[in-house]
């Protein structure tokens, strides 16, 4: 009898051990988190649920805009930096894009977002924020905006453009077939031009414009309308050869517009200038506009990056560039450097 009780006890112990082992193996130790959602589309009207937007190429995240309670008179600014920035803003003689410019007001909104402040360049807070940025980028923390400080900013802005990263490898991206493009609506076009883009880029543009309107920054009917989109490479090459104007700053033999992802937007225009004039006075008027300042802060949330020399030129990064060809294989007519006397 004792033997039977002992055997039953041993059997029960083995059964409990087996059950405990199975539970230990099968019990979940934690659920893996979902991958971080990089961007989420804005809700649309109607019953359609918003789609998740996950870029295939890395658009920069939009830095936060200035806080409403940011004290622009405060900050540990280096001595004399605020006054120096106020003076250089309109008087700095430099050539950030290879041609002489006076002042850096054109780039001030972009610099302010880069250093995470909404304060004016003449304020101590701006100088303090700039000094922090300089220190974290291995530069002397002078708090003063100069060509040496601006260069790494500009390099980062350029490299945020997938088109530039491909060009740096000597490749010009391919052009999409015409039948795959979508035509913008008449009210989205400036001056009645026919504008075509890749459908996803046009969709992102529309969502961005809708939010800009909701934010109240569009005060003129032409603001953020499109005046250029896809440009056929053959037509671009013919224009380069005809006008001899593709030396690289404003036009080039390998244009981002061939991708169907680049677009020119009406930002603003100074009196007597068109929306695509690269005159400094015109670009300054754009930099001062509420439309441009809103774009600099918010366009990245929709996958757009800007060519810093042209406030009107934006590229959508949410879709991969198409395979291309060596830039050296493209027609070169019209890309020869101009003689100095002809400038």
Secondary structure, DSSP 8 states (H G I E B T S, - for coil): -HHHHHHHHHHHHHHHHHHHHHHHHHS-----------EE----SSS----EE--SS----------TT--TT-S---TTHHHHHHHHHHH-EE-TTSS-EE-SHHHHHHHHHHTT--S-TTSHHHHHHHHHHHHHTTS-------HHHHHHHHHHHHHT-HHHHHHTTTEE-----GGGEEE--GGGBGGG---EEEHHHHHHHHHHHHHHHHHT---STTTT-EEE----HHHHHHHHHHHT--BSSS-BSS-GGGGT-EEEE-----TT--TT---HHHHHHHHHSHHHHHHHHHGGGGTEEE-TT-TTEEEE-SS-----EEGGGS--TT-S---GGG-
